Amino acid sequence: MELYVSPKGNDNWSGRRKSPASDGSDGPLATLAGAVARIGALKNQGALCGPVTVFLRGGNYWVSEPVIIKPAASWPVTFKPYQGERAVISGGVRILDWKVGRAGGREAWTASLPEVRDGKWSFRQLFVNGRRAPRPRRPKKGLFRMQEVPGLKLPAGWGNGGQTKFVCRPGDVRPFRNINDVEVVYLHFWIEERSPIESFDPAKNLVTMSRPSTSAPVGSFGSQLADYYLDNVAEDLSEPGEWYLDRKDGTLTYLPRPGQTPENTEIIAPKALQLIGLLGEPEKNAFVEHVRFEGLVFAHTDWRHPAHDGATVVGSSQPDRPGGHSRRHSRGQRAAASQAACDVPGVITMEAARYCALEDCVIEHVGWYGVEIGDACSGIRVVGCTIRDMGGGGVKINGAAACDPDVLVRRTGLHLVSDNVIEQGGRVFHSAVGVLCMNAFGVRIAHNLIRDIFYSGVSCGWEWGYHESVSRDNVIEYNHIYNIGQGLLSDMGGIYTLGVQPGTVIRNNLIHDVRSAHYGGWCIYPDEGSSHILIENNVCYNADRQAFHQHYGRENLVINNIFAFGGEAVATYSRAEEHMGFTMIRNILVTDGKPVFSTGYSYRLDRPRHRSDLNLIFDVSGRQPFFLESGKKKVSLARWRALGLDQHSIVADPGFCNLNRMDFRLRPDSPALKIGFRPIDLSRVGPRPASKRGM
């Protein structure tokens, strides 16, 4: 059966016609929700006997709340645009009726919005001609630094949160207009914390924030206070492309870019937070199955803190849902989640969904994660999509944890995230991840291009230390990950893992250009408890700290990788324990006058807790390779070998085709081949054409 939806349609029509009848008696449906309702009605009547295709005619479909598909309307159905047309599911509205005037010596457009003035609507994002427009920020570039946090003594660590006050430098904060709408965004460790200003005492330069901190507001390793910027400051509205919404009088002000006029400029403000919800009920064994979205555009949603700000959330990220695990991840009333913006929902969200897919879709200009695969999901495919300009990250996968009482009912796994472009993420929640795979098993994350985000590219696992974990048998392969971190946050990896996860494999990935704020910019980063992971055939270079870093874990195998040009060393191991942490064999380790390997804060070289051998070591500076103990004491290669490490490794030029251009292909006479190194083929890295995705 075929159904049709059109901006010119009517939900009272049959939906069986492509266009309205000339007499107006019948035609396509008008909305996606109308098509879902029609399918549910036909299913209830027993009128469906095969798959359904819903064709959306070209145009914008404006929604103010998510379209929900429940088991009653579940049916093998594909939603796709009509041939050659572009269909956009938009959570916004166009802003019209602009008045052109002047503000601060610049041209300024204003629009009066009665819904905002009356407290019925507010928005925090604006999209102009397909581009995210910034709110006025202070300072325009760079960051301020807190001068004092009452009651907090330095150095201070990650814990001991709950602070709401800090002293600023004179002039950084002032008694701004609408000061309660100004947000302090402070950046420290691996998170951003975002809180409105509650009050400001100019005599003391004392800022009081409305939300307590998740962690003590300190930067670096706790030796300094946190850096911050102010977002949404009316007095700093000054640059073309910026906008400000005065919620009190309902006035929206926009400063146009050169060449823009009200007639040639499309300005969209969001109303919806989410666009699609596939929502089953696993406790009732009721699932949404075989629903597929193909070739559609999903765009223009707003953001809120998911646990407050009046956010209405559907799906597994509801902060107050039963079961415990969502509450455990929620930021509650604090200013941040504990890591990876893990409580931020998806604009397209699934719970108790099976065998559903998003293929060749575009998800752009959104406020949260693009896609969320939540509790009790199985066999979900996110393939060939472009996910860009997100307030959060790209794809978030999470089900019940091993410690949750409903883990057998609400566990999630066996998903595919492949051949996607994920870029321009973390525009609001800076700690969001390209692909966040938390409590899940059997997930394949492959052939994705992940770039231009401020935290980790891929994160897999969600139990700190050696606790029992759902995570296992996940495969992360053939991804191209680069330009992440960008100096904003710390403690990140191109690929980051957490906890015990037997069967997990990280292979054939290309990772480069990772830059942290104070510490911890790594290409591959097995963090706390990462265990039983195979890391092979990856090419990693240009990390500002190390290309490979293991915090602590056990029995990982690091084999046949190229690790090159870490800013502090090629590789490091921070916290050694009584067991063997990892085995590193048949790798090519390239440096430029920096240590080959550096042990961290808890690793004594007289008691090695990792194995390393049959590697090729090369220092392009011509210096004799050396190592560091505890990040300080220089260790010679001879001393290193006397400890039983790299006894059969060789020091030689590996014979790359063109190292200056980061061409890591090996020449036929490469000495690396003599130690058993297998050449790494990067030609298959990144998204593939649709015709080759099954290969």
C-alpha positions as CSV (number, residue, x, y, z in Angstrom):
1,M,0.0,0.0,0.0
2,E,1.1,3.5,-0.7
3,L,0.1,6.6,1.2
4,Y,0.9,10.2,0.4
5,V,1.5,13.3,2.6
6,S,1.7,16.8,1.3
7,P,1.8,20.4,2.7
8,K,-1.3,20.9,0.5
9,G,-3.0,17.8,2.0
10,N,-5.8,17.2,4.6
11,D,-5.7,14.6,7.3
12,N,-9.4,13.9,6.7
13,W,-8.6,12.7,3.1
14,S,-7.7,9.1,2.3
15,G,-4.0,9.7,1.6
16,R,-4.2,7.5,-1.5
17,R,-3.8,10.3,-4.0
18,K,-0.5,12.0,-4.8
19,S,-2.2,15.4,-5.3
20,P,-5.6,16.9,-4.2
21,A,-8.5,16.1,-6.5
22,S,-9.7,19.0,-8.6
23,D,-13.0,19.1,-6.6
24,G,-11.3,19.0,-3.2
25,S,-13.0,15.7,-2.3
26,D,-9.8,13.7,-1.7
27,G,-6.1,13.8,-1.8
28,P,-2.9,13.3,0.3
29,L,-2.8,13.6,4.0
30,A,-1.3,16.8,5.6
31,T,1.0,15.6,8.4
32,L,3.3,12.8,9.4
33,A,1.2,12.3,12.5
34,G,-1.9,11.9,10.3
35,A,-0.1,9.2,8.3
36,V,0.8,7.4,11.5
37,A,-2.8,7.6,12.7
38,R,-4.1,6.3,9.4
39,I,-1.8,3.3,9.5
40,G,-2.9,2.5,13.0
41,A,-6.6,2.7,12.0
42,L,-6.0,0.5,9.0
43,K,-4.1,-2.0,11.1
44,N,-7.0,-2.0,13.6
45,Q,-9.5,-2.7,10.9
46,G,-7.4,-5.6,9.5
47,A,-7.1,-3.7,6.2
48,L,-3.3,-4.1,5.9
49,C,-1.8,-7.2,4.3
50,G,1.7,-6.0,3.3
51,P,4.3,-3.3,3.8
52,V,3.3,0.4,3.5
53,T,5.3,3.2,1.9
54,V,4.4,6.7,2.9
55,F,5.6,9.3,0.4
56,L,6.1,12.8,1.6
57,R,5.7,15.4,-1.1
58,G,8.3,18.2,-1.2
59,G,8.1,21.0,1.4
60,N,8.2,21.8,5.1
61,Y,6.2,19.9,7.7
62,W,6.1,22.0,10.8
63,V,5.6,20.2,14.1
64,S,5.6,21.7,17.6
65,E,5.8,18.3,19.4
66,P,7.2,14.9,18.5
67,V,5.4,12.5,16.2
68,I,4.9,9.3,18.3
69,I,4.6,5.8,16.9
70,K,3.4,3.3,19.4
71,P,2.9,-0.5,19.1
72,A,-0.8,0.0,18.1
73,A,0.5,1.8,14.9
74,S,3.5,-0.4,14.4
75,W,3.7,-1.9,11.0
76,P,6.4,-2.5,8.3
77,V,6.4,1.0,6.9
78,T,8.9,3.2,5.1
79,F,8.6,7.0,5.2
80,K,10.4,8.6,2.4
81,P,10.3,11.7,0.1
82,Y,8.4,11.5,-3.2
83,Q,10.8,10.9,-6.0
84,G,13.0,14.0,-6.7
85,E,11.5,16.1,-3.9
86,R,12.9,17.2,-0.6
87,A,10.7,16.8,2.5
88,V,11.7,18.5,5.8
89,I,10.3,17.7,9.2
90,S,10.9,20.9,11.0
91,G,10.4,21.7,14.7
92,G,10.4,25.4,14.1
93,V,8.4,28.3,12.7
94,R,9.4,31.0,10.3
95,I,9.8,34.5,11.8
96,L,8.2,37.1,9.5
97,D,7.1,40.7,9.8
98,W,10.5,42.1,10.6
99,K,11.0,45.8,11.2
100,V,14.3,47.2,10.0
101,G,16.0,49.7,12.3
102,R,19.3,50.5,14.0
103,A,20.9,49.3,17.3
104,G,24.3,50.2,18.5
105,G,25.2,51.8,15.3
106,R,24.3,48.8,13.2
107,E,21.4,47.7,11.2
108,A,19.0,45.6,13.3
109,W,15.8,43.8,12.6
110,T,13.2,43.3,15.3
111,A,10.1,41.1,15.4
112,S,7.4,41.2,18.1
113,L,6.4,37.8,19.3
114,P,3.2,37.9,21.5
115,E,3.6,34.2,22.5
116,V,7.0,35.0,24.0
117,R,5.7,38.1,25.8
118,D,2.8,36.1,27.3
119,G,5.1,33.4,28.6
120,K,3.8,30.7,26.2
121,W,7.0,30.3,24.1
122,S,10.7,30.8,24.4
123,F,13.6,29.6,22.4
124,R,17.4,29.4,22.7
125,Q,18.4,28.7,19.2
126,L,17.8,30.5,15.9
127,F,18.7,29.3,12.4
128,V,19.3,31.8,9.6
129,N,19.5,30.7,6.0
130,G,20.4,27.2,7.1
131,R,23.0,28.3,9.6
132,R,23.1,28.4,13.4
133,A,23.0,32.0,14.6
134,P,25.0,32.7,17.8
135,R,23.6,34.4,20.8
136,P,25.7,37.3,22.1
137,R,28.7,35.9,24.1
138,R,31.1,37.6,26.5
139,P,34.0,37.6,25.8
140,K,33.6,37.3,22.0
141,K,36.8,35.2,21.9
142,G,38.7,33.3,24.6
143,L,37.6,32.8,28.2
144,F,37.4,34.5,31.5
145,R,38.7,32.8,34.7
146,M,37.0,32.6,38.1
147,Q,39.1,34.5,40.6
148,E,37.8,32.9,43.8
149,V,35.2,30.3,44.8
150,P,34.1,30.9,48.4
151,G,35.0,28.0,50.6
152,L,37.1,26.2,48.0
153,K,40.8,25.7,48.5
154,L,43.3,24.9,45.8
155,P,44.4,22.4,44.7
156,A,41.0,20.7,44.4
157,G,39.9,17.6,42.5
158,W,37.0,16.4,40.5
159,G,34.7,15.8,43.5
160,N,33.3,18.3,46.0
161,G,30.8,19.9,43.8
162,G,27.8,21.9,44.8
163,Q,29.2,25.4,44.4
164,T,26.9,28.2,43.3
165,K,29.1,31.3,43.8
166,F,32.3,32.7,42.4
167,V,34.1,36.0,42.4
168,C,34.9,37.4,38.9
169,R,37.5,39.9,37.8
170,P,36.2,43.5,37.8
171,G,34.3,44.2,34.6
172,D,33.9,40.6,33.4
173,V,30.3,40.4,34.8
174,R,28.1,43.5,35.3
175,P,24.5,44.1,36.4
176,F,23.3,43.1,32.9
177,R,19.7,43.7,31.7
178,N,17.7,40.5,32.1
179,I,20.6,39.1,34.1
180,N,18.6,35.9,35.0
181,D,18.7,35.0,31.3
182,V,22.5,35.2,31.2
183,E,24.2,31.8,31.4
184,V,27.6,31.1,32.9
185,V,29.2,28.3,30.9
186,Y,32.3,27.0,32.8
187,L,34.7,24.5,31.3
188,H,36.7,22.1,33.4
189,F,38.0,18.6,33.3
190,W,35.8,16.7,30.7
191,I,32.5,18.6,31.1
192,E,30.9,22.0,30.6
193,E,28.6,23.3,33.3
194,R,25.8,25.7,32.3
195,S,23.8,27.8,34.8
196,P,21.8,31.0,34.7
197,I,22.9,33.8,36.9
198,E,20.7,34.2,39.9
199,S,22.2,37.5,41.1
200,F,25.3,39.7,41.0
201,D,26.8,41.8,43.7
202,P,28.9,44.5,41.9
203,A,30.5,45.7,45.2
204,K,32.0,42.2,45.7
205,N,32.1,41.1,42.1
206,L,30.2,38.1,43.4
207,V,28.2,36.0,41.0
208,T,25.5,33.7,42.3
209,M,24.4,30.9,39.9
210,S,21.0,29.3,40.1
211,R,22.3,25.7,39.7
212,P,25.0,24.0,41.9
213,S,28.0,22.7,40.2
214,T,28.4,19.0,39.4
215,S,32.1,19.2,40.2
216,A,34.3,21.7,41.9
217,P,34.8,24.5,39.4
218,V,38.5,24.1,38.9
219,G,40.6,23.6,35.8
220,S,43.7,21.8,34.8
221,F,44.5,19.2,37.5
222,G,42.8,21.3,40.1
223,S,45.6,23.9,40.4
224,Q,43.5,26.8,39.1
225,L,39.9,27.8,39.0
226,A,37.6,27.2,36.1
227,D,37.5,29.2,32.9
228,Y,34.1,30.4,31.7
229,Y,32.2,32.5,29.3
230,L,28.8,34.2,29.4
231,D,26.1,33.3,27.0
232,N,23.1,35.4,26.0
233,V,24.2,38.8,27.2
234,A,22.0,41.6,25.8
235,E,24.6,44.3,26.1
236,D,27.1,42.3,24.0
237,L,24.8,42.1,21.0
238,S,27.2,43.7,18.5
239,E,28.3,41.4,15.6
240,P,26.5,40.6,12.3
241,G,24.7,37.3,12.6
242,E,24.0,37.6,16.4
243,W,20.5,37.6,17.9
244,Y,18.8,38.3,21.2
245,L,15.4,37.4,22.5
246,D,14.0,39.6,25.2
247,R,11.5,37.3,27.0
248,K,9.9,40.1,29.0
249,D,8.6,42.2,26.1
250,G,8.7,39.5,23.4
251,T,11.1,41.3,21.1
252,L,13.5,39.3,18.9
253,T,16.4,41.3,17.6
254,Y,18.7,40.1,14.8
255,L,21.8,41.8,13.4
256,P,21.9,40.9,9.7
257,R,25.0,39.7,7.9
258,P,26.2,41.7,4.8
259,G,23.8,41.3,1.9
260,Q,20.9,39.9,4.0
261,T,17.4,41.5,3.7
262,P,14.2,40.4,5.2
263,E,13.1,39.3,1.8
264,N,16.1,37.0,1.0
265,T,16.6,35.7,4.5
266,E,14.8,32.7,6.1
267,I,14.8,32.8,9.9
268,I,13.5,29.8,11.8
269,A,13.0,29.7,15.5
270,P,12.4,26.3,17.1
271,K,9.3,25.2,19.1
272,A,9.8,21.4,19.4
273,L,12.5,19.7,21.4
274,Q,12.1,16.3,19.7
275,L,10.7,15.3,16.3
276,I,10.1,11.5,16.3
277,G,9.5,9.0,19.1
278,L,9.3,5.2,18.4
279,L,7.9,4.2,21.8
280,G,7.1,0.6,22.8
281,E,6.4,-0.9,26.2
282,P,8.9,-3.7,26.9
283,E,7.3,-4.8,30.2
284,K,4.1,-5.6,28.1
285,N,6.2,-7.2,25.4
286,A,4.9,-4.5,23.0
287,F,7.4,-3.2,20.5
288,V,7.5,-0.8,17.6
289,E,9.0,-2.8,14.7
290,H,10.0,-2.5,11.1
291,V,9.6,1.3,10.9
292,R,12.1,2.9,8.4
293,F,12.8,6.6,7.6
294,E,14.7,7.1,4.3
295,G,16.0,10.3,2.7
296,L,14.1,12.7,4.9
297,V,15.4,15.9,6.5
298,F,14.8,16.5,10.3
299,A,15.6,20.0,11.5
300,H,15.1,22.9,13.8
301,T,14.7,21.9,17.4
302,D,15.4,23.7,20.6
303,W,17.3,22.7,23.8
304,R,16.6,22.6,27.5
305,H,18.5,21.1,30.4
306,P,16.7,17.7,30.3
307,A,16.0,17.6,34.0
308,H,14.6,21.1,34.4
309,D,13.8,24.3,32.4
310,G,10.4,22.9,31.7
311,A,11.7,20.3,29.3
312,T,9.1,17.6,28.2
313,V,11.1,14.5,27.2
314,V,9.8,11.4,25.5
315,G,11.9,8.2,25.4
316,S,14.4,6.6,27.7
317,S,16.1,9.9,28.8
318,Q,13.1,11.0,30.9
319,P,14.8,12.0,34.1
320,D,12.0,10.7,36.4
321,R,11.2,7.4,34.7
322,P,11.1,4.2,36.8
323,G,13.9,1.7,36.7
324,G,16.6,3.8,38.2
325,H,19.1,4.0,35.4
326,S,17.8,7.2,33.8
327,R,17.7,8.9,37.2
328,R,21.2,7.7,37.9
329,H,22.5,9.4,34.7
330,S,20.4,12.6,35.2
331,R,22.1,15.9,36.2
332,G,19.1,16.6,38.4
333,Q,19.1,20.2,39.3
334,R,22.9,20.5,38.9
335,A,24.6,22.4,36.1
336,A,26.0,19.4,34.1
337,A,25.9,15.6,33.6
338,S,28.8,13.6,34.9
339,Q,30.2,12.9,31.4
340,A,29.5,13.0,27.7
341,A,26.3,14.9,28.1
342,C,24.9,11.5,28.8
343,D,21.5,12.6,30.0
344,V,20.7,14.7,26.9
345,P,17.9,13.0,24.9
346,G,17.7,12.4,21.2
347,V,15.7,14.5,18.7
348,I,14.7,11.1,17.2
349,T,14.3,8.7,20.0
350,M,13.6,5.0,20.3
351,E,12.5,2.8,23.2
352,A,11.4,-0.8,22.9
353,A,11.9,-0.5,19.1
354,R,13.2,-3.4,17.0
355,Y,14.4,-3.7,13.4
356,C,13.9,0.0,12.7
357,A,16.1,2.2,10.6
358,L,17.2,5.7,9.6
359,E,18.9,5.6,6.2
360,D,20.3,8.4,4.1
361,C,18.5,11.0,6.2
362,V,19.8,14.5,7.3
363,I,19.4,15.6,10.9
364,E,20.6,19.2,11.3
365,H,20.2,22.3,13.4
366,V,19.0,20.5,16.5
367,G,19.5,21.2,20.2
368,W,20.1,17.7,21.7
369,Y,21.6,14.4,20.4
370,G,20.6,13.7,16.8
371,V,19.4,10.1,17.5
372,E,18.9,8.1,20.7
373,I,18.6,4.4,20.7
374,G,17.3,3.7,24.2
375,D,16.0,0.9,26.5
376,A,14.9,-2.5,25.1
377,C,15.9,-1.7,21.5
378,S,17.4,-4.3,19.1
379,G,18.5,-4.4,15.5
380,I,18.4,-0.6,14.9
381,R,20.2,0.8,11.9
382,V,21.5,4.4,11.5
383,V,23.1,4.2,8.1
384,G,24.2,6.8,5.5
385,C,22.9,9.8,7.4
386,T,24.3,13.3,7.8
387,I,24.0,14.5,11.4
388,R,25.3,18.0,11.8
389,D,25.0,21.2,13.8
390,M,23.8,19.6,17.0
391,G,23.5,21.1,20.5
392,G,24.5,17.6,21.7
393,G,26.2,14.7,19.9
394,G,25.3,12.5,16.9
395,V,24.1,9.1,18.1
396,K,23.5,8.0,21.7
397,I,22.9,4.3,22.5
398,N,22.0,3.3,26.1
399,G,19.9,0.7,27.8
400,A,19.7,-0.8,31.3
401,A,22.9,-1.4,33.1
402,A,24.0,-4.8,34.6
403,C,23.1,-3.5,38.1
404,D,19.5,-2.5,37.1
405,P,16.8,-4.8,38.2
406,D,15.1,-4.7,34.8
407,V,18.2,-5.3,32.8
408,L,16.9,-8.4,31.0
409,V,13.8,-6.5,29.9
410,R,15.4,-3.1,29.1
411,R,18.9,-4.1,27.8
412,T,19.8,-2.8,24.3
413,G,22.1,-4.1,21.6
414,L,22.8,-5.5,18.1
415,H,22.7,-2.1,16.4
416,L,24.5,-0.7,13.4
417,V,25.8,2.9,13.1
418,S,27.6,3.1,9.8
419,D,28.5,5.3,6.9
420,N,27.3,8.5,8.6
421,V,28.8,12.0,8.6
422,I,28.7,13.4,12.1
423,E,30.0,16.9,12.4
424,Q,29.6,20.3,14.1
425,G,28.5,18.7,17.4
426,G,28.5,20.0,21.0
427,R,27.4,23.5,20.1
428,V,25.5,23.7,23.4
429,F,26.5,20.6,25.4
430,H,30.2,20.8,24.6
431,S,30.9,17.4,26.2
432,A,28.6,15.5,23.9
433,V,30.1,12.7,21.9
434,G,30.0,11.8,18.2
435,V,28.7,8.3,18.9
436,L,28.0,7.5,22.6
437,C,27.5,3.8,23.2
438,M,26.9,3.4,26.9
439,N,25.2,0.2,28.2
440,A,25.0,-1.8,25.0
441,F,26.3,-5.0,23.4
442,G,26.8,-6.2,19.9
443,V,26.9,-2.7,18.4
444,R,28.9,-2.0,15.2
445,I,30.1,1.5,14.7
446,A,31.8,1.6,11.3
447,H,32.7,3.7,8.3
448,N,31.7,7.0,9.9
449,L,33.3,10.4,9.4
450,I,33.3,12.2,12.8
451,R,34.8,15.6,13.0
452,D,34.5,19.1,14.5
453,I,33.3,18.3,18.0
454,F,34.7,19.3,21.4
455,Y,34.9,16.0,23.2
456,S,35.4,12.3,22.2
457,G,34.6,11.0,18.8
458,V,33.3,7.6,19.9
459,S,32.7,6.5,23.5
460,C,32.0,2.9,24.3
461,G,31.2,1.4,27.8
462,W,29.8,2.9,30.9
463,E,31.0,1.3,34.1
464,W,34.0,2.9,35.9
465,G,36.5,0.3,37.1
466,Y,35.8,-3.5,37.0
467,H,32.1,-3.6,37.8
468,E,29.9,-6.0,35.9
469,S,28.9,-4.5,32.6
470,V,26.4,-5.0,29.8
471,S,29.0,-3.7,27.3
472,R,30.6,-6.5,25.2
473,D,31.2,-7.5,21.6
474,N,31.1,-4.0,20.3
475,V,33.1,-3.3,17.1
476,I,34.5,0.1,16.2
477,E,36.1,0.0,12.8
478,Y,36.9,2.0,9.6
479,N,36.0,5.3,11.1
480,H,37.7,8.6,10.3
481,I,37.8,10.8,13.4
482,Y,39.6,14.1,13.5
483,N,39.5,17.7,14.6
484,I,38.1,16.9,18.0
485,G,38.6,18.6,21.4
486,Q,39.8,21.9,19.8
487,G,41.3,22.9,23.1
488,L,38.0,23.4,24.9
489,L,37.8,20.4,27.3
490,S,40.2,17.8,28.7
491,D,40.4,14.1,29.2
492,M,39.1,12.8,25.9
493,G,39.9,10.3,23.1
494,G,39.2,10.0,19.5
495,I,38.0,6.6,20.6
496,Y,37.3,6.3,24.4
497,T,36.4,3.2,26.3
498,L,35.2,2.6,29.8
499,G,34.9,-0.6,31.9
500,V,35.1,-4.3,31.2
501,Q,33.9,-5.2,27.7
502,P,35.1,-8.6,26.5
503,G,34.9,-9.0,22.7
504,T,35.1,-5.3,22.0
505,V,37.3,-4.6,19.0
506,I,38.8,-1.2,17.8
507,R,40.4,-1.7,14.4
508,N,41.2,0.0,11.1
509,N,40.3,3.5,12.3
510,L,42.1,6.7,11.2
511,I,42.3,9.2,14.1
512,H,44.2,12.5,14.1
513,D,44.3,16.1,15.3
514,V,43.1,15.7,18.9
515,R,43.6,18.8,21.1
516,S,42.7,19.2,24.8
517,A,42.5,22.2,27.0
518,H,44.7,21.3,29.9
519,Y,45.5,17.6,29.7
520,G,44.3,14.4,28.1
521,G,44.1,14.7,24.3
522,W,44.5,11.2,23.1
523,C,43.6,9.3,19.9
524,I,42.7,6.0,21.6
525,Y,42.0,6.1,25.3
526,P,41.1,3.0,27.3
527,D,39.9,4.7,30.5
528,E,39.1,3.3,33.9
529,G,38.7,-0.5,34.0
530,S,38.9,-0.9,30.2
531,S,39.6,-4.6,29.8
532,H,39.7,-7.4,27.3
533,I,39.7,-5.1,24.3
534,L,41.5,-5.8,21.0
535,I,43.1,-2.6,19.5
536,E,44.5,-3.3,16.0
537,N,45.4,-1.8,12.6
538,N,44.6,1.8,13.6
539,V,46.5,4.8,12.4
540,C,46.7,7.6,15.0
541,Y,48.7,10.8,14.9
542,N,48.9,14.5,16.0
543,A,47.4,14.2,19.5
544,D,48.5,17.0,21.7
545,R,49.3,14.5,24.6
546,Q,49.8,10.9,23.4
547,A,48.5,8.9,20.5
548,F,47.7,6.0,22.9
549,H,46.9,6.2,26.6
550,Q,45.6,3.6,29.0
551,H,44.5,5.0,32.3
552,Y,44.0,1.6,34.0
553,G,42.6,-1.7,32.9
554,R,43.6,-5.2,32.2
555,E,44.6,-7.6,29.5
556,N,44.0,-5.4,26.4
557,L,45.9,-6.3,23.3
558,V,47.4,-3.4,21.2
559,I,48.8,-4.8,18.0
560,N,49.7,-3.7,14.5
561,N,48.9,0.0,15.0
562,I,50.8,3.1,13.8
563,F,51.0,5.7,16.6
564,A,52.8,8.9,15.7
565,F,53.5,12.4,16.9
566,G,52.1,12.7,20.4
567,G,52.7,16.2,21.9
568,E,54.1,14.7,25.1
569,A,55.0,11.1,24.1
570,V,53.8,8.5,21.7
571,A,52.1,6.3,24.3
572,T,51.5,6.3,28.0
573,Y,50.1,4.1,30.9
574,S,48.9,6.1,33.9
575,R,47.9,3.8,36.7
576,A,49.5,0.4,36.8
577,E,48.0,-2.3,39.1
578,E,49.1,-5.8,40.1
579,H,47.8,-7.4,37.0
580,M,49.1,-7.0,33.4
581,G,47.5,-3.9,31.9
582,F,48.0,-4.5,28.2
583,T,50.3,-6.0,25.6
584,M,51.8,-3.8,22.9
585,I,53.4,-5.8,20.0
586,R,54.1,-5.2,16.3
587,N,53.3,-1.5,16.4
588,I,55.1,1.4,14.6
589,L,55.9,4.1,17.1
590,V,57.0,7.5,15.6
591,T,58.1,10.5,17.5
592,D,59.9,13.8,16.9
593,G,62.2,14.3,19.8
594,K,59.6,13.3,22.4
595,P,59.5,10.2,24.6
596,V,58.4,7.0,23.0
597,F,56.6,5.9,26.1
598,S,55.8,7.7,29.4
599,T,54.6,6.0,32.6
600,G,52.1,8.0,34.6
601,Y,51.3,8.8,38.2
602,S,51.2,5.2,39.5
603,Y,53.6,3.1,37.5
604,R,57.0,2.0,38.8
605,L,59.3,0.8,36.1
606,D,61.0,-1.7,38.5
607,R,57.7,-3.5,38.4
608,P,56.5,-3.4,34.7
609,R,52.8,-4.0,34.3
610,H,52.6,-4.0,30.6
611,R,54.3,-6.0,27.9
612,S,55.9,-4.3,24.9
613,D,58.0,-6.0,22.2
614,L,58.5,-6.5,18.4
615,N,57.7,-2.8,17.8
616,L,59.4,-0.5,15.4
617,I,60.6,2.7,17.0
618,F,61.6,5.8,15.0
619,D,62.5,9.3,16.0
620,V,62.4,11.6,13.0
621,S,64.7,14.1,14.9
622,G,67.5,11.7,14.7
623,R,67.8,11.4,18.5
624,Q,68.3,8.2,20.3
625,P,64.8,7.0,21.4
626,F,64.1,7.5,25.1
627,F,61.4,6.9,27.6
628,L,60.0,8.7,30.8
629,E,59.2,7.3,34.2
630,S,56.4,9.0,36.0
631,G,56.4,11.7,33.3
632,K,59.7,13.1,34.7
633,K,62.7,10.7,34.8
634,K,64.4,10.1,31.5
635,V,65.1,6.4,30.8
636,S,67.4,5.2,28.0
637,L,66.5,2.5,25.5
638,A,69.2,0.2,27.1
639,R,67.7,0.7,30.6
640,W,64.2,0.1,29.1
641,R,65.3,-3.1,27.6
642,A,67.0,-4.2,30.8
643,L,63.5,-4.1,32.4
644,G,62.3,-6.7,29.9
645,L,60.5,-4.2,27.6
646,D,61.0,-4.0,23.8
647,Q,63.9,-6.5,23.8
648,H,63.2,-7.6,20.3
649,S,61.9,-4.2,19.0
650,I,63.9,-2.4,16.3
651,V,64.9,1.2,15.9
652,A,64.6,2.1,12.2
653,D,63.0,4.4,9.6
654,P,59.8,2.5,8.8
655,G,59.8,3.6,5.2
656,F,56.5,5.4,4.9
657,C,55.6,6.6,1.4
658,N,55.5,10.3,2.5
659,L,55.6,11.0,6.2
660,N,55.6,14.8,5.7
661,R,52.1,14.4,4.2
662,M,51.1,11.8,6.7
663,D,51.0,9.1,4.1
664,F,51.6,6.0,6.3
665,R,51.6,3.5,3.5
666,L,54.7,1.3,3.7
667,R,57.3,0.9,0.9
668,P,58.0,-2.7,-0.1
669,D,61.4,-2.6,1.6
670,S,60.0,-1.4,4.9
671,P,61.9,-2.9,7.9
672,A,58.5,-3.1,9.7
673,L,57.6,-6.1,7.6
674,K,60.5,-8.0,9.2
675,I,58.9,-7.9,12.6
676,G,55.6,-9.1,11.2
677,F,53.8,-5.8,10.8
678,R,50.9,-6.0,8.4
679,P,50.4,-3.0,6.1
680,I,47.2,-1.0,7.0
681,D,44.8,-0.3,4.2
682,L,43.1,3.1,4.8
683,S,41.2,3.1,1.5
684,R,38.1,1.7,3.2
685,V,38.0,4.2,6.0
686,G,35.0,6.5,6.3
687,P,31.6,6.5,4.6
688,R,31.0,4.4,1.5
689,P,28.6,4.9,-1.4
690,A,25.3,3.2,-0.9
691,S,26.3,0.6,-3.5
692,K,29.3,-0.6,-1.5
693,R,27.8,-0.6,2.0
694,G,27.2,-4.3,2.0
695,M,30.8,-5.1,1.2
